[in-house]
Amino acid sequence: MDFLQELNSHARDSRIGFDEATHKYFIDGKGRNVTSVTTFLKTFFDEFNAKKTLNKYGRRWRSDRHHKYYAKSDDEILCLWEKNRREQSELGTRMHERFELFYNDACLNRCSFISTPISSCDALHSFPAEYEQFNRFHKKYDIRPFRTEMRVFDESLRIAGSIDLIAVESTEDDSRENKGQVYVMYDWKRSSKELSPDAPHYGRMCKHSLGHIPDTAYTHYVLQQNMYAHLLKRFYDIKIARMYLVRFHPSIDEFQLIPVPLYEKEVQIVMTGRRVHLQRVRRLKGILAASLFLLRAYNAVKKAKRLKRPIDRIL
């Protein structure tokens, strides 16, 4: 499926694995303490608390004849939310898969992206709005794909992630660094939420060392892309010139191409925090191992003394 990986492979590709069923990454065959970038960043954001939300708004919803949750119990509402979460997650996953397949097939067949209809993907009827938007997107922008779903990692910090699309663009800058081309990163988002720096955050701010930036989906995605760019530059010798979120959804008339700003300071903050956390974990493991060794030694001495007493009586 990933023709682009074969065409533009990297030496580190063979060191990173991914289990689709458990959504776990493996570095050099080991999954212990490996955390995805997405999961790691969640620690800086408040998770949606369904029960707390119901306690706050449920009574009002149930008493409003015009509300979609009118006369529904808490359990019914919770079931509806969970069902919707799963459905939206599945739709997002399938959309990503079709985009990946499209770009790899187009390269494999040496087709022009502009002349290749998106209907060549089998999911047109499953995602009519999203695929019409994507069709207009890839016709409007001359994208030369370099890698899709590229897995990147930092073995020392035990973090890993997958990048939706890295593209290459020609440039007049023929410097030693750019060599006539630059890399651009795209992140597909099937989202009903507004993705912009002006998205409402209702006073919610990120947690821990990121308390100076708002807690929104946009902030989460921007941090994610900046972390990927950091990993690419440090470990893959790939410098990202620009980053974009590309939003598709039936609730909007047209796709949205959203520039991603640089969050270098924030990336350094979270990377440092991750490093400190792992150091503490290693120290704690060392203390526990030493304590266990001493406990075993103590028990061995006690056992030896108990065995020695009857022998002394016999002698």
N, C-alpha and C positions, 0 to 999 in steps of 0.2 A: 504493500500500500504506500509506503513512504519512499517514493522514487527520489525525492529531493535529498533525503538523508544519504542515500547511496551516492548521489551526484556530488554533494557538498558535505562529505563526512568529516568528523573531527576525531582526533585520537581519544578524546575523553568519552565519546559515545558508548564505547564498549564497557565502560565502568559504571554506567548508571542503568538501573533496571526499574520497571514499574509493574505492579500487579493491579490490573484493571478492577478485579473483584473487590479488593480491600482498599484500593486507592493508596497504596503504600509504595514508597520509593526504596530502592536498595542501592547502596554505594559499595562497589567492589564486592557484591554478593551479600552484603550485610545490611539488614534493615534496622538494627538496634539504634535507637536515639535519632533516627533520621526523621526530620519533620518537613512537610511541604511548606513552601513559602506562604501559601494561602492560610494554612492552619496556624503557622507561626504568627502571622499578622493579626489573626482573630483575637489574640491575647490583648491587643491594644484597643479593641472595640467592644462595646456592650452587645451581647447577643440578645436577639429578640426573645423576650420572656412572655410566652403565650398566656400563662395563668395570671401573671401580674396585669397584663393588658386587659384580660377578661374581667378581673376584679375591678378595674378602673372604669371600663366602658360597657361591660356586658349588660348591666341593668338598663342603661339608656337604650342600647341597641334592641334588646328584647321587647321593650315597651313602645318602640316606634314602628307603627304599622307599615311605614314606607321603607323601612330598613331591611336589607337582605337577610339579616339575622333575627328578624322579628319572630318571637315565640319559640326560638330555638334554645335548647339547653346548652350548658357549657360544654358538655361532652360532644354534642353534635357540632358545635362551632369548632372545637379542637380537631375533630375528625376531618372537617372540611378544610381547615388550614393545612393539616398534614397531607391530605390528598392533593391539594393544590401545590404544596411545596415539592412533592415527589413528581408531579406532572410537569411543573416548570423546569425542574432539574433535568428530567429526562429529555424534554424538548430542547433545552440548551445544549445538552451533551450530543444529541443527534444532529443539531445544526452545526456544531463544531466539527463533527465527523464528516459531514457532507462537504463543508468548506475545505477541509484537509484533502478529501478525496478529489475534489474538483481541481485544486491547484496541482496536485501530484499527477493526475491524469492528463491535464493540459500540457504539462512539461513532458511527460512520457510520450505523448502523441505529437509533440512539437507543434501544438496548435496555437493560434493567436488567441489571447484571452478575450479580446474584443469580439472576435468572430465565433467564439465558442459559447453557444447558448447555455444558460444555467439549467435549462430543462433537460440537459444531458445527465444531470443528477436525478436519481430516482425519487428524491424527496420533494419535488416541486409541489405536488398535490398535498403533501403533509404540512408544508410551510409556505403557502402561497404568498402571503404578505412579505415575510422575511426574505424569500428568494427573489421576489420582484425587486425588493430594495437592494439585495446583494447584486443582482444582475445590473442594476443601474450604477452601483458602486464600482464594480470591476470594469465597466465600460468607460466610466468617467476618469478613472485613474490608471495610468500605465504602470501596473505593478509587475515587477519581475521577481517572482518568489525565489528565495534562497533556501529557507528551511520552514517546514511546518511542524508544529508540536515538538519543537526541539527541547530536549530535556537537558537542564543545566544544574550544576550542583557545586557546593563548597564542602569538601571532605572534612575540613577542620571544624567548621561550624555545624556540620551534619544537617544541612538544609538543601532542598532540591525543588525544582518546579519545571513546568512545561510552558513554552512560549508559543502562542497561536500561530503567528506568522512573522518571519524575518524576511524582508525584501531588500533588493539592491537597486540603487539608482545611480545612473551615470552622473558625473560631475565634471566641471571644467577644472576643478582643483586636482591637479595631477601630482600632489605632494607625495612624499615618501609614506606619510601616514594614510592618506586616502586612496592613493594609487588609481585615481580616476573614477572611483565609485564610493558610495556611502551606504550604510545600512539603516533601514527604517523598520521599526517594530510596530505591529498591529495586534490589538487584543479585541476579539469578537465578543460582543455583549448582547445577549438577548434579554433586554431589561425593560420593564415598564416604568422604572424609576428614572427621574431626571438625573443625568450624569453631567454635571458642570460644577465649577468652583462656586457658583452662586446657588447651588441646591440648598434648600432649607435644612437646617440641622437642629432647630428648636432648642438651641442652647446646649446640645450634647457635644462634648469634646472627647477626643481620644483619651485613653488611659495611660498611666505610668509616665514614661519619659516623653510621650507625644501629646501631652495635655494642651499644647498650644495650637493644635490643628483640629478642625471640626470632625465629628464622627458622622461621616456619610459614606454611601456606597462609592461615590466618586473618589473620596480620599483613599479608601481601601484599594481601589484599582490603580490609582496613581502610585501609591507606595509599592504595590506589587510590580508594576512595570519598571519602576526605578530600581528595585532590587534585582530584577532580571538583567537590566542594563549593566548594573554593577558587576554581576557574576560574569556576564559576557566579556566585559572589558578586562577584568582581572584574570580570568582563567581561560578564555577562548580567543583572546586577541581580536575581539570584535567590538568596535566602538560604535554605539548607536547614535546616529545624528539626530533623529527625531522619533517620537513615540506618539501613537494614537490609540484611543478607544474608538471602536466603530460600533455604534448602537443600532440594532435591528429589533423591531417589535411590531405586532399588529396594531398596537394602540397609537402608533405614529405614522404620518403619511410618507415620510421620507427617512432614509438612513441618516445618521448623524456622525460626522467625523469630528472627534473631539481631541484637540491637541493635549498632550500630557506634559506638564511642566517638570523641570528638574527638582528633585527632592534629595539632593546629595547630602545635606545636613541631616535630614531625618533618616536616611539610609545608614549613615555612620552611627547614629544614635542606636538604632535597632540592632545593627550588627555588633556593636560594642556590648549591648545588653545581652545578646545571645552568647557572646564569648564569655562574659562574666557568669552567666547562668551555667554554662557547661563546666566552667572551672569549679564552681561551687558543687555541682553534681559529682565531679571527679574527686574533689576533696572529701565529700560526704561518703562516697563509695570507699575511699581509702580508709577513712575512720571506721566504717562499718566492717571492712575486711580485717583491719587490725584488731578490732574488738572481738570479732568472731574467732580470730586466731588465739587471742589471749583466753577467751572463754573455753575453747577446746583444750588448750594447754592446762588450764586450771582443772577442768573436769578429768583430764588424763592423770594429773598428779593425785587428785582425790581418789580416783579408781585404783591407782597403784598403791596408795596407802592402805586402802581397804583390803587389798589382796595380800599386803605384806603382814598384816596383823595375825591372821590365822597361821601363816608360815612361821612367824616368830614364836607362837605358842607351841607349835610342834617341835621346833628346835629347842 
